[in-house]
Amino acid sequence: MPVGYLVTVALAAIGTLFALAPVPWSRPLGHVSYFFGLAANELPFAAFWWLVLLPTALAFGEGDIRSPGAWAVVALAALTTPGLAVIAHRALGERDRIERAMADGLGAGWRAAIDADLAEGLRRRLPLARILFLPIFRRRWDVRRVANLAYGDAGRRNLLDLYHHRSRPQGAPVLIHLHGGHYRQGRKNTQSLPLLHHLAGRGWVTVSANYRLQPKAQHPDHLIDLKKIIAWVREHAHEYGADPATLFVTGSSAGGHNAALAALTQNDPAFQPGFEDADTSVTGAICLGTYYGPISDDPTSSPLARITPGAPPFLLVHGDLDPLVPVADVRQAAERLRRTSSNAVVHAELRHGNHAFDLYHSVRFEAVVDAIEAFTAWVRSRERTAPEAGQACAPVEQKTTWSAGASAKGQDD
């Protein structure tokens, strides 16, 4: 029995099984199902190349397929292959589903409303070479990372990384991203890196930041940290070519919760102790796999308790198989935003999407990256005309949701 061949094929088979039939998080094997299923769900091509096809070819090439047990492993590889094909097929339809959600939230002619200079270069096709062959390699040669810039006095929990194009264009818009981890764990430079690098390669300045975590920190400490990041960006980001007049906040899971709170409490002095006069307004918010409920005994720690008609544009992206945050809760959050806000609200559901769908250059997340860039271009176009028109950045009539003290020194990378 070729043990190495058995192990690799078994990993692919287990991941494929849990991607196709996930076990609920609360049940036995729920955690195992989540982690194995996530990898196969987002990287079906890599699973096929590296865990099925290549090991099978090597096993035959070395003459290891001689025993009944070895042939059983070949049969397992053969059974796994169509399962991976189903997973890939699901993901390939994501782009059209997201496009329908965008039209639902922004109006049928939303792409035509984007200014020509912002529409130029928006991707309409997936980067298949990167998806197929370099899904885990998340950096770009044309993007520079300036690491470990301090935005507060909480040590490593108050550090951020800044990304910009090596040509350092001027007047760049800014996107700030916060990691997930239930407010208890996690760190910058781990999540949504394909998004941060793509936008930086397109002339943006992007930021990924740490923030204080529980149990040492409690609400609203996390929110105060994000406000400090926004204030830092407004004070220092011009040194890297940014124009922070255009500033979006985004986050994964708990980071999305924090981004939503920041977007709904702009310039609120209660969350800006010692820097009450700093401008912490944002252009829009993008929430990825986000929980929208309270995180403490205080019900106002929920973004839903902070919604006002002046809420900025929101893009909510969520997997319909998320085992940690039920998609039904996100649908309710989207509807509450839409009922109250005078600005655009887009809710895009990812078919068979898992919780941490933003880790890799996957078919699914690359479609989300393109949607985020297009959404921000639409919002920026509306912002340009809003002062002249004297109106908010509002969409056409919306329909139902589609289911488908700081240092400026850092380390260069």
N, C-alpha and C positions, 0 to 999 in steps of 0.2 A: 504494500500500500504506500503510494507516494504521499507522505504526511503533509509536506508543504503545499502540494496541490489540493489536498483535502481541505486544509485550513483556509486557503484563499477562496475556494469555491463556496465553502460553508459560510464565510463572512458575507459574500455576495448574496447567497440564497437567503440568509437570515434577514439582511437588510431589505431585500426585495419583498420578502413576506411581510415584514412590519410596515413597509411603505404602502403596500397594497391593502393590508388589513391591520391597521394600527390598534394597539391595545390601549384603552383609556388610561390616562395618567394615574388615576387613583387605584387601579387594579394591580394585582401581582403581574410582574413583567412590564408594567407601564413605563417605567423609566428606561428599561432596556429597549423596549419597542421604540421609544422616542429617539434615543441616540442612534440606534442602528438604522431605523427607518429614515431619519433625517438625512443621513449621508447618502443612502440609496436614492431617496426622493429628489435630492438636489443634484446628485452627480451620477445619473444612470449611465452616461457614456463612459465616464472614468471607471465605474464599477465593471462595465462590460470589458473595456480594454485591458485593465490591469488585474482584475480578479477572476475573469472568466476566459476571455479569448487567449491572452498571452500565456497564462499558466497551462491552459489546455494544449496550446501549440508546443510549449516546452516539454510537457509531459509526454506527448506523442513523439516529439523529436528525440528525446532521450531514451525512448523505449520503455517508459515506466507503465504504460497501459497494457498490462498482461494478465492481471488477476481480476477475478469477479469484483472485488472491492474497488479496484481502480476504474473498472467500467461503470460501477455504480456512481462514482464521482463524476464521470463524463455525463452520465444520464442526469445528474443533479445540475450540472452546468447547462445542459440542453434545456431543462425545465426552467432554469432561472432566466435564460435569455429572453423569452417572450414576455416575462414579467417586467424586465427592464425596458423592453420596447413599449409596453403599455405606459409605464411611468414617463418615459421620454415623450410619448405622444400627448399625454395630458399636459405636460409642461409646454410643448410647442404651441398649444392653443391659447396660452396665457396672454399673448400679445393682443389678440383680437378681443378677448374678454376685458382686458384693461382699457382698450380703446373704447369699447362700449360704455364702460363705467365713466370714462372721462367725458364722453358726449352726454351722458346722463347728468353729470354734475355741472358741466360747463356750457352745455348747449351744443346742438348738432354741428354748428359751424365754428367750433372752438379753435380749430387749427388755423382757419382763415383769419381769426382775430389776433393772431400772434404777429407782432411787428416783424418786418422782413429781416432786419439785422439779427433778431433773436431766433428766428426760424431757421436761418442759414446754418447748416451743419447738424441739425437735429437728426439723430439716427432713426432710420426707418427699417433697418435690417439688423439682425443679431450678429455679434462678432463670433461667428461659428468656430473659427480657428482657435480662438482663446478658450471658448467653452469646451471644445473637444480635447484640446491638448494641454492647456495651461489653466485649468479651472481653479487651482489652489494658489497659483502665483498671482498675487494681488497688487503688485506694484507696477509702475510705468517708468521708463527711462527718462521721459520728458517732465516728470513731476519731482519736485524737491520737497523733502520732509524736514521741517525744523522742529526738533523734538524737545520736549520737557521745558516748555516755557511756563513760568510761574504766574498764575493769575490771582493767587490768594496766599494765605499764611498757614494752610493746613498740610504742608509738606507735599508728599507725592500724590496725595488725593486732590491737590489743587494745581496739577500740572496739565498742560494741553500740548498737543502736537498740531502744527500748522502745515498745510500742504499748498503749494502754489506751482504754477508752471515755471520752468527754468528760465524762460524769457522774461518773467515777471511783468506781465501786462498791467497797465494802470486802469483804475476804475473798475476793478473786479468785484462782482457780487460775492457775498459770503454765505456759506452754509455751515452751521454748527451741529455736530452730531454727538449724542451721548449714548454710551453703551448700556446694555441691559444687565440683568442679574438680580432681579427681585429687590433692588436697593441694598443688597447684602454682599454682593461680590461683583466681579467684572473689572475691566480696565480698558483704557483707550487703546487704539491701534489693534483692535481685534474684530470689530463688527463693522459692516457696511463699508469695508475698504474698497470694494469695486466702485461704489458710488463716490466716495471721497476722491479717489484717483481719477475717475472719469471726469468729474466736474473740474478738478484742478487742471487736468489736461486740456479742458475746454476753456480755460482762462479764469476760472473761479479761484477764490481762496477758500479752502475748506479747513475745518477745525474738528479734531476729535479730542475729547477732554475726560479726565477723571473727575470725580466728585466724591464728597464724603459719604460714607456708607453706614448702615445700621450694623450693630446696635449703638455704636458710639454717637452716630448722628441720627437725628429724627426729623420728621417733617416739622418745619419747612427748610431745614438745613440744606437738603439737596436742591431745592428750588432757589435758595439764596445763592448757592454756588453757581447755578446756571445764570442767574442775573449778573453775578460777578464776571462770568465768561463773556457775556454780551457787552458789559461795560468795558472789559479789557479789549475786546475786539474793536469797539468804537474808538478807543484811545490809541491802540497800537497797530491795528491791522493795515493801516495805510503804509506802514514801513515795508510791507510785503506786497504792495500794489493793490490793496483792497479799497473799495468805496463802501463802507458799512452802512450807507444809507439804504442799501438793499441787503437784507439779512434774513435768512430763513433758519428756523430751528427744526431739528429732526432727532429721532432717537429710536432705538430698538427696545421693545418690551418696556421695562421700567424707564429707560431713557426716553421713550416716546411719551410716557405718562408725564415725565418732567417737562418735556418740550411743550406738551399741550398746556400744562399749568402755566408755564412762562408766557405762552402766547395769549393766555386768557387773563393774565394779571400784569399786563404791560404797565411799566412805570408806577406800580403800586408801592408806595414807600414802606408799607408793612413788611415787604420782602426784600428791602434794600437797606438794611441797617448800616449806617455809616456812609452810604453812597446814595442817599435818597434822591439826589438831583441828577443822577446818571440816567441817560436815555437807554431804557431796556425794551423799547418797542421792537417788534419784529414784522417782517413783511408777510410771512406765512408760516404754517406749521405742517410737518410731514410726520406721521406716526406709523411706525412699522411694527406689526405684531404687538399692539399696545393694549395694556389694561387701563380702563378708564374709571375704576371705582376708587374708594378711599383707601389710603395706606396707613391710617391711624384711626383713633377714636374720633377724630375731628372729621365730620362729613365734608367739610370744605377742602379737605385734601384730595377730593375727587375733582378732576377737570369738569365733570358734568355740573358741579355746583357753581362753577365760575362762568358759565356761558352767558354772554350778553349780545345784544344786536351788533355791537361793534367788534365782535370776534374776527380775527383775520381769516383769510382763506385757509382751508384745511384739506389735506389729502390723507385719507386713512387707507392703509393697505394691510390686509389680514388674510391668513390662510384659513380655508373653511374646515380644515382638519386640525387646527391648532389645539393641542391637548391641554394647554395651560390657561388660555383665555378663550372661552366659548365664542364662536362667531356670532351667536345670537346676541351676546352682550354688545358686540361692536356694532351690529346693525342698529340696536337701540341708541347707542351713542351717536351714530351718524344721523339718525332721525332727529334726535334732540338738538344737535347742532343745526341741522337744516331748518327746524321749526323756528329757531330763535335768531340765528345769525343772518345779517344782511349781506354777507359775503359768500363766496362759493364754498361748497363742501362736496368733495369727491370721495366716494367709498368704493374701493376696488377689492373684490374678493378673489383670492387665488384658489383655483380649483385644486383640491387635494394638497393645498399648501400647508406646510408645517409651521412651527413657531419661529425658529431661527432660520428663515429662508434667505437671509441677507449675508451669509458667510462667504459664499463662493461666486465665481463667475459662472453661474448656472443659467440655463435657459430662462428659468422663472425670474431670477433676480435681475438679469440683464434687461428683461422686458420692463421690470419695475424701475430700474435706473433710467431708462429712456422715458418712461412716463413721468418720473420726477423732474427730469430736465424740461420736458414739454410743459408740465404743470407750472413750474417756476417761470418759464418764458411767457406763458399766458398771463400769469399774475403780474409779472413785470410790465407787460404791454398794457394791461388795464391800469396799473399804477401811473403810467405815463399820461393817460388820458383822463384819469379820475379828477385831478385838480382842475382841469379845464372844464370838465362836465359838471363838477361840483357834486359828485356822487360816489358812493362806495364801490368797491370792486366786486360788484354783484353779477351773478350769472343770469342766464335766461331762466324761465320757469323750470324748477327742478321736479324730476319725477321720482319714482321709487328707486331704491338702491338695486343695482345689478348684483346678482350673486355670481357670480362667475368666480491792594498794594502789590504791585506786580512787577516782575522783571521781564525785560524784553530780550534777555539772553537765552539762547538755546543751543542744542546740538544739531548740527546739520546731518542729513542723511541723503 
